[in-house]
Amino acid sequence: MKPGIYLAHKPVGPTSFSLVQAFMGEVEAAGLTRKQLPVCHGGTLDPFAEGLLLLLAGPATHLMDLLHAVPKTYEAEITWGVETDNGDLLGQVLHEGDTRVLSDNILDAALVPFLGWREQVPPATSAKKVGGEPAYKKAHRGESVELPPSRVYLHEARWLAHELPRRSRLRITCRGGYYVRALARDLGRALGCGAHLSRLHRTAIGPWEDPGPGGRVWLHGREALPWCSSRAIAGDEVNDLKHGRSIPIGETRPPDWRLPEGFPDPEAPVLALQRGQLVALLREQDGGLRTVTPLWPGL
């Protein structure tokens, strides 16, 4: 059990946190305490969803915000004719509509207004916090929840198949914070027939693909953030960074992976690598590089 990012597959049914708990059990079985190797996940999947879940261990727990800004790819099944209160198949029916108007051309045109940066109202059962508490907890108690819209980004969306008038399959690439349940809800409203999300599979985050049931892949060093440039450090530079001093920009290595053309700039930091281990995140300041996130002893 080592620090780093683990690519794991979440099956349909369990919560994302249940995978974190299982991983923590492995940490303890290996003779480590949760304080020695803390663990969190890098972005929730709803219980009804499956696919790639990132488990962050050790100093990698400080990388979550950087994972939010990279592309996430989903394959979704949308069921037409029924809107539910939470936007998915487990919710209560709010509205039923006529689906006979649906056609391939109409559905292609319906996607266009949702591309790019848009305002999106999250589902009432989302993890967005209201008064310091996740909205879904309030909703499950029967409390009325009204969430303000969030600024979200949908890079690409295309239909994979249709079984009209009942359902369609969709593949999207979006930025973190996007609610596919809300897209299904809003498509149904735009078309006047109602809709909800009946299946969801997160197939990729950035360059990483879902390892599939039972699979797990360990990433460390440059692999942990391959869309960032990197700078090897040694000797006095290590001491300077540890004590808050800057180092020369020097020679940086370009990213190993490039974001899709036109995707919003994630404003990625520079990785500081000591003997191949990722030990700090750096940013340029006053002509040099300075630590913005320490990750010692490294991952």
Helices and strands as residue ranges (DSSP letters): E 4-10, H 16-29, E 39-41, E 50-57, G 58-63, H 64-68, E 72-80, E 82-84, E 93-96, H 104-111, G 112-114, E 116-120, E 129-130, E 133-134, H 135-140, E 150-163, E 167-174, H 180-191, E 195-205, E 208-209, E 216-219, G 221-224, E 230-232, H 236-242, E 247-248, E 270-274, E 277-285, E 288-294
